[in-house]
Amino acid sequence: VSVVNGPLIERYCKAYPRVRLFVHEGISDLVGETLVDGELDMALMFSTRTRLRNASVNILATEEMVLASAPSAAPAKSQLTMSDLSSLPLVLYRLPNYIRWRVDVAFQQLGVQPRVTSETNTLSMLLELARRGVGSAILPRSSVEQDVSLNLLTAIPIRGMSVNWALAISRDREHSLAVQMLIRNIEELVLEQIKAGKWQATLQVSR
């Protein structure tokens, strides 16, 4: 999540200049696999439906999902339901992807086939397509905040749709003091960003 990632790395590198960080970015499903394979110490990721082997998973925050649309194509509502989205052109992640799975399940429960105009595997392309009016994207609010602040996209909450952000920590790797301090930094920064209103999410941990 951008509201945490950049500030976290900046703060940590200033506090521990002799520690070299390896930052791996990707969709949660693949990041989880990389963690399980022993290539990562920890991962800040969506709490997916897959149980991670030899990893502890702590829920940090819950964030609402929104419909991100070009201003000219945004529905004239302050909140939407999945039923409201059934007739709208959508640009969605391509499977395997946790958010896409959640969206598909929600439509299946309604017995509705969504109007998917395009699929992609990257956030940057989803946002680009939404800006161009190809379709609306269904994403966590933090994914679109920058575009919303620049009036490139609108974000309308979707009732009953949210994601849990979790910190997954590998049990297969020995955690040095540097790793332990990074874990603490993540938890502290999540708390700070939510309390300061910089991340519109609900805190699930307390310190």
C-alpha positions as CSV (number, residue, x, y, z in Angstrom):
1,V,0.0,0.0,0.0
2,S,1.6,3.3,-1.2
3,V,0.7,5.2,1.9
4,V,2.9,2.9,3.9
5,N,5.6,1.5,1.6
6,G,7.4,4.7,0.6
7,P,7.3,6.3,4.0
8,L,8.4,3.0,5.6
9,I,11.4,2.5,3.4
10,E,12.5,6.2,3.8
11,R,12.2,6.1,7.6
12,Y,13.9,2.7,8.0
13,C,16.8,3.6,5.7
14,K,17.5,6.8,7.6
15,A,17.3,5.1,10.9
16,Y,19.5,2.1,9.8
17,P,21.8,3.2,7.0
18,R,24.0,0.1,7.2
19,V,21.1,-2.2,6.5
20,R,20.3,-3.0,2.8
21,L,16.7,-3.7,2.1
22,F,15.3,-5.9,-0.7
23,V,11.8,-4.7,-1.6
24,H,9.7,-7.1,-3.7
25,E,6.5,-5.7,-5.2
26,G,3.7,-7.8,-6.7
27,I,0.2,-9.1,-6.3
28,S,-0.6,-10.7,-3.0
29,D,-1.0,-14.2,-4.3
30,L,2.5,-14.2,-5.8
31,V,4.0,-12.4,-2.9
32,G,2.6,-15.0,-0.6
33,E,4.2,-17.8,-2.7
34,T,7.6,-16.0,-2.6
35,L,7.3,-15.7,1.2
36,V,6.5,-19.4,1.5
37,D,9.4,-20.3,-0.8
38,G,11.7,-18.7,1.8
39,E,12.8,-15.7,-0.4
40,L,11.2,-13.1,1.9
41,D,11.3,-12.4,5.6
42,M,7.9,-10.8,5.7
43,A,5.2,-9.4,3.4
44,L,2.7,-6.6,3.7
45,M,-0.2,-8.0,1.7
46,F,-3.9,-8.7,1.5
47,S,-5.1,-11.4,3.8
48,T,-6.0,-13.9,1.0
49,R,-8.1,-17.0,1.2
50,T,-4.9,-19.2,0.9
51,R,-3.3,-20.3,4.2
52,L,0.4,-19.6,4.1
53,R,2.6,-22.5,5.2
54,N,5.1,-21.8,7.9
55,A,4.1,-18.1,8.3
56,S,2.3,-16.1,10.9
57,V,-0.3,-13.7,9.6
58,N,-1.4,-10.7,11.6
59,I,-4.3,-8.5,10.4
60,L,-3.2,-4.9,10.6
61,A,-6.1,-2.9,9.0
62,T,-9.3,-3.2,7.0
63,E,-9.9,-0.9,4.0
64,E,-13.0,-0.3,2.0
65,M,-13.1,-1.0,-1.7
66,V,-14.2,1.6,-4.2
67,L,-15.4,2.0,-7.8
68,A,-12.7,4.1,-9.5
69,S,-14.0,5.9,-12.6
70,A,-13.2,8.8,-14.8
71,P,-15.1,11.8,-13.5
72,S,-17.3,11.9,-16.7
73,A,-18.3,8.2,-16.2
74,A,-18.8,8.1,-12.5
75,P,-22.3,7.0,-11.2
76,A,-24.1,9.9,-9.4
77,K,-24.2,8.1,-6.1
78,S,-22.4,8.5,-2.8
79,Q,-22.3,4.7,-2.2
80,L,-22.8,1.7,-4.5
81,T,-23.8,-2.0,-4.2
82,M,-22.5,-4.8,-6.3
83,S,-25.9,-4.8,-8.0
84,D,-25.3,-1.2,-9.1
85,L,-22.1,-2.3,-10.9
86,S,-23.6,-5.1,-12.9
87,S,-24.5,-2.9,-15.9
88,L,-21.3,-0.8,-15.8
89,P,-18.2,-1.5,-18.1
90,L,-15.4,-2.7,-15.8
91,V,-11.7,-3.0,-16.1
92,L,-10.5,-5.8,-13.8
93,Y,-7.4,-7.6,-12.7
94,R,-6.8,-10.9,-14.5
95,L,-6.9,-14.1,-12.4
96,P,-5.1,-15.3,-10.3
97,N,-5.6,-12.2,-8.2
98,Y,-7.3,-11.9,-4.8
99,I,-9.2,-8.7,-5.6
100,R,-10.5,-10.2,-8.8
101,W,-11.5,-13.4,-7.0
102,R,-13.5,-11.3,-4.5
103,V,-15.2,-9.4,-7.2
104,D,-16.1,-12.6,-9.1
105,V,-17.5,-14.2,-6.0
106,A,-19.6,-11.1,-5.2
107,F,-21.1,-11.2,-8.7
108,Q,-21.6,-14.9,-8.6
109,Q,-23.6,-14.6,-5.4
110,L,-25.9,-12.2,-7.2
111,G,-26.2,-14.5,-10.2
112,V,-24.8,-11.7,-12.4
113,Q,-22.3,-11.7,-15.2
114,P,-20.3,-8.5,-15.1
115,R,-19.5,-6.4,-18.2
116,V,-15.7,-6.8,-18.3
117,T,-14.2,-4.6,-21.1
118,S,-10.5,-5.4,-20.3
119,E,-8.3,-7.3,-18.0
120,T,-4.7,-6.7,-16.9
121,N,-2.3,-7.9,-14.3
122,T,-0.9,-4.5,-13.1
123,L,-2.4,-1.6,-11.0
124,S,-0.8,1.0,-13.2
125,M,-2.6,-0.3,-16.3
126,L,-5.9,-0.6,-14.4
127,L,-5.7,3.1,-13.4
128,E,-4.7,4.2,-16.9
129,L,-7.7,2.4,-18.4
130,A,-10.0,3.8,-15.8
131,R,-8.7,7.4,-16.4
132,R,-9.3,6.9,-20.2
133,G,-12.9,5.8,-19.5
134,V,-12.4,2.3,-20.9
135,G,-14.2,1.1,-17.8
136,S,-14.3,1.5,-14.0
137,A,-11.9,-0.4,-11.7
138,I,-12.8,-2.0,-8.4
139,L,-9.9,-1.4,-6.0
140,P,-8.9,-0.6,-2.4
141,R,-9.3,3.1,-1.7
142,S,-5.6,3.7,-1.1
143,S,-4.8,2.5,-4.6
144,V,-6.6,5.4,-6.2
145,E,-6.1,8.2,-3.6
146,Q,-3.4,10.0,-5.7
147,D,-5.5,10.0,-8.8
148,V,-8.5,11.2,-6.8
149,S,-6.5,14.1,-5.3
150,L,-5.6,15.2,-8.9
151,N,-9.2,14.9,-10.1
152,L,-8.2,12.2,-12.6
153,L,-10.6,9.6,-11.0
154,T,-13.5,9.5,-8.6
155,A,-13.8,6.9,-5.9
156,I,-17.2,5.7,-4.7
157,P,-17.4,3.2,-1.8
158,I,-18.9,-0.2,-2.5
159,R,-21.1,-1.4,0.3
160,G,-20.0,-4.7,1.9
161,M,-16.7,-4.8,0.0
162,S,-13.4,-4.5,1.9
163,V,-10.0,-6.0,2.1
164,N,-7.8,-6.9,5.1
165,W,-4.2,-5.8,5.1
166,A,-1.9,-8.3,6.9
167,L,1.7,-8.6,7.9
168,A,2.8,-12.2,7.0
169,I,6.1,-13.2,8.7
170,S,8.1,-16.3,7.6
171,R,8.8,-18.9,10.2
172,D,11.4,-20.6,8.0
173,R,13.9,-17.7,8.3
174,E,15.9,-16.5,11.2
175,H,15.0,-13.0,12.0
176,S,17.9,-10.7,12.8
177,L,17.5,-7.5,14.9
178,A,17.2,-5.6,11.6
179,V,14.2,-7.6,10.6
180,Q,12.6,-7.3,14.0
181,M,13.0,-3.5,13.9
182,L,11.4,-3.5,10.4
183,I,8.4,-5.4,11.7
184,R,8.0,-2.9,14.5
185,N,8.4,0.0,12.1
186,I,5.6,-1.4,9.9
187,E,3.2,-1.8,12.8
188,E,4.0,1.7,14.1
189,L,3.6,3.4,10.7
190,V,0.3,1.7,10.0
191,L,-1.0,3.1,13.3
192,E,0.4,6.5,12.6
193,Q,-1.0,6.8,9.0
194,I,-4.5,5.7,10.0
195,K,-4.6,7.9,13.1
196,A,-3.4,10.9,11.1
197,G,-6.1,10.3,8.5
198,K,-3.5,9.7,5.8
199,W,-4.8,6.2,5.2
200,Q,-8.6,5.8,5.3
201,A,-8.6,2.3,6.9
202,T,-9.8,0.8,10.1
203,L,-7.0,-0.2,12.5
204,Q,-7.0,-3.9,13.6
205,V,-4.0,-3.8,15.9
206,S,-3.1,-1.7,18.9
207,R,0.2,-0.7,20.4
